[in-house]
Structure formats: structure tokens, C-alpha cells
Amino acid sequence: MQVSLGDAQGGPIAEHGRFHPCPSDPACPCCAGTRPGPDWSFVDAAYCISLADRPDRMIRAAREFHRVGLCRTILFYRPDRHPTRVIEGIWESHRTVARHAQARGARTVLIFEDDVAFARWVGPRTVAAVARTFERLPPDWTIFFLGHWPLKALFVRPNLLRTSSACAHAYIASPRLLAWLAENPFSKEARDRERIAGGGIDASYARLPQAFAFFPMLATQAARGSDHMAEKKRTKRITKLKHLVTRTDFGEFLLARMMRPNELVIATAALVALGGDRLRRGLERIAGARTRPST
């Protein structure tokens, strides 16, 4: 699928200098209006973060959005590369998107990073299932992951996990999360974070209350030469065994390829815990009935 660098009418793509619509594709049925595609209207807005100096990643992400029907909805945010610290640049990019969405009056916002890779089976029926699940989230939900690296999780319903998760490549932000992002500039020290997830924004997301995820996840990360990993390889030495994963190309490959298997492992553990909890409560009810005095 070839992607042109123009808008749906063939004109230049620009909004406020750094925000622009998804590049159009003449072969895309959604762009051509010949097929509506999946209905993502249950969210108010959608964004994808992609560095201004990485048009290759932006074009690859655009192909993903054409494939799942987000091409006429998504806004690309194209920031400059942070001059000294990649994780700070990533944090501030998510924060800028949150503030932009708030200014437009959006309350629920899809946010992607440009390494997002949707599963082949994502289509109208899957997106409709996501919409139904989304509408049944508790009123105080904070974040709803469509792709993630679960650290621990519990099943709420067959397709809904309550989770503590790393990765920020595909999620829906609530009004609470938008406000939190807008009010909190990057600070590695003055914030709560899950240290096993590192020092980036996803390490803080892993500590968010009322975090949920759709099961099975719609999107993983593609191994596309992460700028974050490139900075680690350039500036940090390998001094511990874990650095073979966290500071090498192998770590990026592992993250991309093992995201879904990890989800299955965590989901299996959640099912075992759910079964054990139900068994315990059943036994307690039986024990209570046996000890209850007869009348």
C-alpha cells in the first residue's frame, strides 16, 4: 500500500505546524469512501506520535491506520527529537497530545505511538466488541489499553482485564488521565513508577489506579529500530545480565515478539487465580452451612 504525503483532498498536511491528518492512500476504501470500515466513533479523538525526522515510521504507522479504518480519524503529532533525553521527549509528547485533545474538547482519546502493529484479525466486529466493552467500564476508569505488556492482571469479564501494564503504544485515555498528563511535566524522581518497567511514561502508567485492558490485545509493538533503545545502546554500558535485554537489539526484538505470549501467560495466571478464589468462596459457603445451628 503506497501512501502519499497529502490530505484526503490532495493538499498539504498541516495543523498548528505539528499536527496533521493521516496521509491519504488512493487504494484505501475508507479514504475513497467506498467502504466505511470499523466504527471508532466511541472515542472523541485519536492521535499517533511520530518524530518529525522519522517519516519512514510515520508512513508505516499510516498503513496500519488505513488497514483498521482509523485513517480518517487519526491526527499525527510530529515533534522534534528531544536534544538530550529520549524518555523525556516521549513523556512530553504524550503530554502535548493530551493538552491538544483537551483544547479540542475531547474527553476520551485514543493515543498511539508509531511502532503500533495491529493484529490481522482486527476488523469491524472486533472494534464493535471493543466499543461494547469500553462502554461498560466503571465510571472511575483511568486508562484502557488496546496493546500493552501486562505485569499482573485479573479478569473482570471474558474480554476485560484489570491490569498493571507497561508500554504506551496503544491506549484510550480517560478525562482523568488527560488532566493528569496535562498537569505533570516529566520528572523521573517526583513521580510514582513501576521500576521493573524502567523510567519512561509506561512505568508510571503501570502504577495507575483503575487501569483496564481489552483481551485479547488488538495491537503489539513492531521491532522498528526504537530511538529509545538506540539511545541506551549509545550512552549506557552493559554491566548486568539484565542489560542484555534492556540495552540491546535483542531486548527490542523480545518486547515485540513476546508481548502476546506474555499476555497469554498473565491471562492464564488470572484464570487460575479466579478459579481458586471461586473454589475458596464455595468451600467457605459449604463450611458455613455445616456450622450454622439448625432451627
KALINMO-V615930 format. One record per pair of residues at least 24 apart in sequence whose C-alpha atoms are under 8 Angstrom apart, sorted by the first residue. I is the first residue (numbers start at 1). J is the second residue. D is the distance in Angstrom with one decimal. If there is no record, write none. Layout:
i: <I/I>
j: <J/J>
d: <D/D>
This chain:
i: <1/1/1/2/3/3/3/18/18/18/18/19/19/19/19/20/20/20/21/21/21/21/21/21/22/22/22/22/22/22/22/23/23/23/24/25/28/28/30/30/30/30/31/31/36/37/37/37/37/38/38/38/38/38/38/38/38/39/39/39/39/40/40/40/40/42/43/43/43/44/44/44/44/45/45/45/45/45/45/45/46/46/46/46/46/46/46/47/47/47/47/47/47/47/47/47/48/48/48/48/48/48/48/48/49/49/49/49/49/49/49/49/49/49/50/50/50/50/50/50/51/51/51/51/51/52/52/52/52/53/53/57/57/57/58/60/61/61/61/61/64/64/64/68/68/68/86/86/86/87/87/87/87/88/88/90/90/91/91/91/91/92/92/94/95/95/95/95/95/96/98/98/98/98/99/99/99/102/107/107/107/108/108/108/108/109/109/109/110/110/110/110/111/111/111/111/111/112/112/112/112/113/113/113/114/115/115/115/115/115/116/116/116/116/116/116/117/117/117/117/118/118/118/119/119/119/122/130/133/133/133/140/141/141/141/141/141/142/142/142/142/142/142/142/142/142/142/143/143/143/143/143/143/143/143/143/144/144/144/144/144/144/144/145/145/145/145/145/145/145/145/146/146/146/146/146/146/146/146/147/147/147/147/147/147/148/148/148/148/148/149/149/149/150/150/150/151/152/153/153/153/154/154/154/154/154/155/155/155/155/158/159/159/159/160/160/160/160/161/161/161/161/162/162/162/162/163/163/163/164/164/164/164/164/165/165/165/166/166/166/166/166/167/167/168/168/168/169/169/170/216/217/220/220/220/221/221/221/222/223/223/223/225/226>
j: <25/27/63/27/59/62/63/76/77/78/79/75/76/77/78/75/76/77/71/72/73/74/75/76/62/71/72/73/74/75/76/59/62/71/71/66/66/67/66/69/71/72/71/72/69/68/69/123/124/68/69/70/123/124/125/127/128/69/124/127/128/69/70/127/131/131/108/109/110/106/107/108/109/73/74/101/106/108/109/110/73/74/75/109/110/111/112/74/75/76/77/97/109/110/111/112/74/75/76/77/111/112/113/114/76/77/78/79/93/94/111/112/113/114/76/77/78/79/113/114/77/78/79/80/81/78/79/80/81/80/81/114/115/224/114/114/114/115/116/117/116/117/118/118/122/123/227/228/231/199/200/201/228/186/200/200/201/185/186/200/201/185/186/181/178/181/182/184/185/182/178/179/181/182/178/181/182/178/174/175/178/172/173/174/175/172/173/174/170/171/172/173/169/170/171/172/173/168/169/170/171/168/169/170/169/169/221/222/223/224/169/170/219/220/221/222/219/220/221/222/218/219/220/218/219/220/218/214/159/160/214/210/174/209/210/211/212/173/174/175/176/177/208/209/210/211/212/171/172/173/174/177/208/210/211/212/171/172/173/211/212/213/214/170/171/172/211/212/213/214/217/170/171/172/213/214/217/218/219/171/213/217/218/219/220/213/217/219/220/259/259/262/263/262/263/266/266/266/266/267/270/267/270/271/273/274/267/270/271/274/215/214/215/216/212/213/214/215/212/213/214/215/210/211/212/213/211/212/213/205/206/207/208/211/202/205/206/197/202/203/205/206/202/203/201/202/205/220/221/219/263/260/256/259/260/255/256/259/256/252/253/256/252/252>
d: <7.5/7.1/6.9/7.9/6.8/7.7/7.4/7.9/5.7/5.1/6.5/6.3/5.5/4.7/6.4/5.5/5.3/6.8/8.0/7.4/7.7/6.2/4.7/6.0/6.2/5.6/6.8/7.9/6.1/6.2/6.5/7.8/6.8/7.8/7.6/7.8/6.4/8.0/7.3/6.4/7.4/7.4/7.3/6.9/7.6/7.1/5.0/7.6/6.4/6.6/5.5/7.9/5.9/4.0/7.6/6.1/7.5/7.6/6.7/6.8/7.0/8.0/7.3/7.0/7.7/6.1/5.3/5.9/6.9/5.3/6.4/5.4/5.8/7.1/7.3/7.2/6.2/6.9/4.9/6.2/6.3/4.8/6.2/5.6/4.4/5.9/7.9/5.1/4.7/5.6/6.9/7.3/7.7/6.2/5.0/6.1/6.8/6.3/4.8/6.0/5.9/4.5/5.3/6.2/5.9/4.9/6.3/7.8/7.0/7.6/7.8/6.3/4.9/6.0/6.9/6.2/5.2/7.0/6.6/5.4/7.8/5.0/5.2/5.9/6.3/4.7/5.5/5.5/7.4/7.1/7.5/6.1/7.2/7.9/6.2/7.7/5.3/6.7/6.7/7.8/7.7/6.6/6.7/7.8/6.6/6.2/7.3/5.7/7.2/7.3/5.3/7.4/6.9/5.9/7.6/7.7/7.3/7.8/6.1/7.1/5.5/6.8/6.6/7.4/7.9/5.1/5.5/7.9/7.5/7.4/5.1/7.6/6.5/6.2/7.2/7.9/5.5/7.3/6.4/5.0/7.9/6.6/5.7/5.1/6.2/5.3/5.2/7.0/7.3/5.8/4.4/6.4/7.3/5.9/5.6/6.1/7.3/7.3/4.8/4.6/6.7/7.2/4.6/6.8/7.5/7.0/5.4/5.2/7.4/6.6/5.9/6.9/6.3/6.1/4.9/6.2/5.3/5.3/5.5/5.7/5.7/4.2/6.4/5.7/5.8/7.6/6.7/6.9/7.6/7.2/7.7/6.9/7.0/7.8/4.9/6.3/7.5/6.7/5.3/7.8/6.1/5.7/7.1/6.7/5.5/5.6/7.9/6.8/5.9/5.1/6.0/6.9/7.8/7.2/5.0/6.2/5.6/5.0/6.7/6.2/4.8/5.1/7.3/6.3/4.2/6.3/7.9/6.2/4.4/6.4/7.8/5.4/5.2/7.5/6.1/5.7/5.3/5.4/6.2/6.7/7.7/5.1/5.9/4.7/5.6/8.0/7.4/7.9/7.1/7.3/5.9/7.2/7.0/7.3/6.2/6.9/7.3/6.3/6.5/7.0/6.1/7.6/5.0/7.7/7.9/7.6/7.7/6.3/7.1/7.4/7.5/5.8/4.5/6.8/6.9/5.9/5.0/5.5/5.5/5.1/6.4/6.6/7.1/5.9/4.4/6.4/5.6/5.4/6.6/7.9/4.9/6.5/7.5/6.7/7.7/7.0/4.7/6.1/4.9/6.0/6.7/5.3/5.0/7.8/7.4/5.5/7.9/7.8/6.9/6.8/7.9/7.6/6.6/6.5/7.3/7.6/5.1/7.9/5.5/6.1/5.7/5.6/8.0/7.5>
